[in-house]
Amino acid sequence: MARDWNTKDESSGFMGYVLRFKVLREFLSSYEIRTVGSAEHREYWIPAEDLDELNGNIVGSIEIISEFPGEV
């Protein structure tokens, strides 16, 4: 998504990022893990309306793992 979608999208600034951060287990326990694309792509599906609560449950720093600049 970061490489193949965001880099083609003006609203993302034609940039894609992969981030790493920790979230409290108690918060995540109520969300389903889904496989997207292939078996190696598993993620929690958290509705957009829960974003503020997710942000409040982040522990520590947010790290940028990869950056993908698009062609403008």
N, C-alpha and C positions, 0 to 999 in steps of 0.2 A: 504494500500500500504506500509506504513512504517513498519508495523508489519509482513505482510504476503509475501511481495515481496523483499524489501530491505535486510531483514535479511538472505535471501538465495542467495544473489547476491554478488559475490566477488568484483565487481567494486564499490560497496557501502561500502566495508569494513565489510560486513555482519552486518551492523547497520542500523536502521531506526529511523528517528526523525519526530516528529510532532512539527511544529513551528507556532508561532503567531506573526503577524506584521501588521502594518497599511500601506495602500497604498492610495495615493491621488485619490479621487472619480473621478476626471476629467480623469485620466488615465484609470481607470477601466470601465468607461462608454462606451467605444467602444468594449468591449469584452462580449461574450455570457456566461451566466451562464448555466452549464449543470448538470444534475443529473447523478451520477455515482454509480452503485451498487444498492443503495436503496434511498428512498426519503430523508433520513437524510444526504446523502453525495452529497452536491452541491458545485460546484467549478467553478471559472472562468477558461475558456480555453484560455490560453495565449500561442501563438506559441513560440518555443524555440528561434527563431530569434529576438523576442522582449524582451528577458531576460535582456539585458543591460538597456533598457528603463524602464522595471519593477523595476530593482534595483535602478535606479535613482529616482523613485517615492515612495520609501519606506520612511515612516515618523517615526522617533523614533527608538527604539530598536527592535531587533528580539529576541523573547523569545523561549526557548525550553520548550515545554509543556509535551512531553513524549519522552522517549528513549526506543528502542527495540533492545537489543543485540541479535545477532544470535548465533548459535552454529557453531564453526569452526571445 
